[in-house]
Structure formats: C-alpha cells, structure tokens
Amino acid sequence: MNDRTSVATTLLLARGLVKRLASGERELTVLDGVDLEIQTGETVAILGPSGSGKSTLLGLLAGLDRPSAGDVVIDGVSLAGLDEDGLALLRRRLVGFVFQSFQLLANLTARENVLLPLELTGVRDAERRTDELLGAVGLSERAHHYPAQLSGGEQQRVALARAFAPRPRLLFADEPTGNLDGATGERVLDLMSELQRQHGTALVVVTHDLEVAGRADRRIHLRDGRVVSIELGRSPLHASESRAIVPKGATSESATSESTL
C-alpha cells in the first residue's frame, strides 16, 4: 500500500515463533517455527485458511500474547524481556490496531474515541490532531455522534482515525473490511492506504479479502501453523509483477495450493 522511497530498515523481527495450547489431554501446536521480518513503511498481508494460525500470529507479533518459544523484537526491543506494563508502554508508543468489529467505546462520541488515546499519552495538540484526522476520513460532521448512530463504514473510519492518531510506526489490522460491503470496504482501504503513506507506517494485515491482500508489498501464506509461501510484489490488480518464494521446509505443491486461497 505504501510506496517506500527511503532505505528500508527492519522494524519488527520474529524468530522461531511457536505457540502451543492445551486441548484436553493433548497439546495443540498452533504455530510451528514462524520467522518473519517487517520493514519500515511496508505492507504485509497474512493469509491462510481458518485454523492456519493467522490471528494467533498477529497476537504474538503485537505482544498481546506470549509465544511458547521464539521471540519478537520491535524497534530493537525484545518482547520476551518485557513485563505486562512494559508491553503496554511499547504498544502505546509504537503500535496501532484496527479490528474487524471496530472496538469503539459505545459511551464516547466519534471525536472522543479518537481523542482518548492522545490524552492518555499526553499529546499536547491532541484536539487539533483529532479534528485533522476526522477531517481526513471525512467525518468532521459526524464527530459528535455515538457509534450506534454511525454506519459500519463510518465506525471503521473512526477506528482508522483512532489507530493513526498517536502516529504509530506499526499498525496491525485484523480483517479490517470483514464487516463491510464491497464498496464501503474499498473506501476504507483507500483511506488506510493514504494514511499509511502520509505517516510512513508499517502495516501487517490478516485478511481473507483478496483486494486487501493484493495491495500488499508481500503476502505471507500460512498453513497448519507454518509459512508455506511468500509472494513478493503486489498482485496483478495492483502491480505489473509478483513472484512467490517457498521457505525452506515447505513444498512447492503446498505453496501453489496455498497461493490460490
């Protein structure tokens, strides 16, 4: 989504991520040795069938959950070395989130939802920043409406404004168009792309939406908790070429079948 003109630097590094969960008397391996790098300003889409570990991976990368093995490093800071307060501070400083279900606070207006994270972090120009972002997503006239008074597309636009308000270096999006119709989803994607370009934010998005995935600089395909292929370049709908890389340990057959999902 973002045309990077500066030299890329690694913002997020994940090595050997494993996640195991108890399932009765058995142990279920949800993620099995995932390695991943995210560069400053790039867009990475994570795809795969249900149960492939997409949302689990997103939670580990964002520090919302702890891996059974492996580590995530964001901006040079190892998440394994942080306690819960430290993780919260890092997320507040560097990370933004956009969710499928919007996650707006029902008792706050659109403006108050965007303003709140800025006030919590002590941003001096919080009100001006809030009004600018609501204007950028076309909701200045709806600023004093509550979430229940807004359409799904409007709620997701408020969520985008809130996510970009603290100027995060890294934004995680979990099915950002999942609850929207095609035309509304397209508008939300255009807004997200524009805000990302303006802020130079890296974007990691979990999606089943091929339109979302096609805008990414890289598309990472998961199956059974493992990376089976990585596509470089935007899809034919959004760029002139793309190519696939099969990680070590993955078969070309699995990569081919996965890339069609």
N, C-alpha and C positions, 0 to 999 in steps of 0.2 A: 504493500500500500504506500510505502514511503520511498521516494527516490533519494537515495543517500549519495551525497556528494563529498562528504568528508571521509577520512580514513576510518574504517570500521575498527572498533575495539570491542573486546568481549565484555559484556555487561553481566551475563549470567552463565555459569558453568556448572553442569551437573555430571557427576561421575558415578557409575555403578549403582544407580538407584534401584533398590529392591524394597518392595512393600509386601509383607505377609500379614494375613488376617486369620484369626481362629474361626473355623467353621465346624462347630460341633467338636468332635474329637480329632478332626483333621486340621491341617494348616493350609490355607489357600494362598498361593503366590499371585498377587495382582499385578505387580511389576517385577521384571526379572532382568536386572542389569542394564538399565537405560542410561546412555550417555547423550548429552545434549549441550550445545553452546548457543547462546543468543547474543547477537551483535547489537551494538548501539544503533537504534533507529530502524531496525529491520522488522519485518512482519513474518511470523512463523505460524502456520496452521497445523494443528494436531488432529489427525483423522483416524478413524478406525470403527469397526462395528461395535455395537453395545457389548460391554464387558471386556473391551480390549485394554482398559486402564487409562483412558484419556483424562477423565475428571480426576482420578487419583493422582496422575502425574501432575496435573495443573495445581492441585492442592499442595503437593510436595515442593514444586518449584516456587510457589508463593509463600512457603513457610507456614501454611495453615495446618499442616500435618507433618509428622516426623517419619522419615524412612526407617525401615528395618535395617538397612545397610546403605552405604554410599553417602554422598554429601552434595549439597548445593551451595555454591558461592555466588553472592550477588554483590557487584561493585567491590570485589575484593574481600568481602566479609563472609566467613563460613557460617552457615546457619546452624551447623552442629554445635558451635561454640556459644550459641545464644540461649538464654532462658526465655520464658514466655514474654517477659517485659521487654527484653532486648529484641525479640522478633516483632513485637508490636511497634516498637520505635522505628525499626528498619522499614517495616511496611508503611508506616505513616510518612517516612521521609522519602521513600523511593518508589512505592508501588501503588497502582490504582487497580480498581476492579470494575468490571461490567458483568452483570448476571442476566441470565435468561428471564428471570422473574422480577427484574428491575431493582428489588430490595430498597425501595424508597420508604422513608418513615411516614406512616399514614397521617400522623398528627402534625406534620410540618408541611408548609407550602412548598411549591417547587423552588422558590428562592431560598427558603430556609434549609432545604435539603442540600443545596449546593453550598450555601454559606457555612453550614455546620463544620465540615472538616477543615475549612480555612480558619475558623475561630478556634478550633481545638489545637491547631498548630501555631496559633499566634501570628498569622499573616496580617501585616499592617494594612494593606489595601484590600482587605477581604471583601468588602461590599462592592467596590469598583470591579474587582476581579469577577465576582459573582454575576453582576449585571452584564459585563462584557461577554461572559460565556453563555448566559441565557440568550443574549442577542445573537451570538454566533450560531446557536442551534435553533434560532427562530422562535423563541418562546418568551420574548420580553413581555408580550401582552398577556401571557398566562402565568406570569411569575408568582402571583398571589393565589393561585388555585391549588387545591389539595390534590394528592394523587388520584383519589376517587373521582375527581372532576376532570381528569385528563384521559385521553385515549391511550392505548398501549404504545403507539408510536411516540406520543408526547412524553409518556413516562420514561421510555428508553432514551429519549433525547435529554431529559433531565438527568438521567443516570450517567450519560456521557459527559455532560457538563460537570457533574459532581466528580466523576473519575479524573477528569483533566484539570480540575480546579487547583490541586496542590502542585501542579506541574510534575507529575511522576516521570521517572526515567523508564519505567517498565509498567506496562498495562496488561493485565490478564483478563480475558473475556471468555466466558463460558456460554456458548450458544447464544450470542448476542441478538440474533434475529429469530430465535426459535419460537417466540410467541407472537411474531408479526407476520402480516401478509406480505406477498412478494414486493409490491410497490413501496410499502412502508419500510420493509427491510432494506430495500435498495437505497432509500433516502438516508436511513440510519448509517448504512455502510459508507455512503459518500461523506456524511458528516464526520464519522470516525476517521476516515482517511485524511480528510482535510485537517482535523485537529491534530492527528498524529504528525502530519507533515509540518504543521506550524510549530509543534513542540519538540520534534525530534525524538519522540517516544518510541521505544521498542514495544511491539505488540505480540503477545502469544495468545492465540485464539483456539479454543476447542470448538469444533463445528461438524455438523453433518451437511451443511449448506455448501454446495459446490461453488456458488457465487462468492461466498466469503473466502473459501479456500483458494479460488482462482486468483484472488488479489494478492496472495502472499508471495513473499520472496522465496520461501521454502515451505514445502508441505511434507510433514513427517507422518508416516503411516504406521500405526500400531496394530499388532495382532497378538493376542494371548500374552499381553504384558511386555512385548518386545518390539523394538523398532525393526520393521521389515523392509522399508524403503524410504528414501528421502528424495523428493523431487526438487530440483533447483530451477529457478526462473518461474515467472508467472504462467498461468495456463494459457492456451491459445486464445481464449477470450480476452486476455489482458496483456499479452506479450507475444513477441514473434517466435520465441522458442522456449522449451523447457526440457530438462533431462532428468533421469532418475538414477540414484545411487543405491546400490544394495549393500547394507552394512555387513561386516564380517559376521558369519554365523547364520545369516538369512539366505534362503534360496531364491534364485531368480523367479521361480514359479510363484512363491508366496508374494514376492514384490509385485509381480504382474497382476495377480488376482486382487491384491490389496489396492493398487492404484486405480482400479475401476470402481471403488466404492464411492 
